[in-house]
């Protein structure tokens, strides 16, 4: 099996992290991992084909934002939050606080439950 590249903490570049987090799909993936913990690649509700999601995951991994662990036939993604906070204090928290999760009409994310109005 092919060995996956994960940059060492000292090799993580600010420009690479910012580029990786500049895409709405990748930012959504990072937000979901941050909010719900490590997840398999197939758990994200995104309107893209599997190969495109693989590209986004690789971009995040090679930038040092996430860690990918192979577990059987699945790839489990986890956030490298501690390492990013050591390298760039407060950066990830600031970006995630400013992130506005897309609404279901935009094509990805969990549909929010509709509340029933009482007359």
Buried (B, 14 or more C-beta within 10 A) or exposed (E): EEEEEBBEEEEBEEEBBEEBBEEBBBBBBBBBBBEEEBBEBEBBEBEBEEEEBEBBBBBBBBBBBBBBEEEEEEBBBEBBBEBBEEBBEEBBEEBBEEBEBBEEEEEBBEEEEEEEEEE
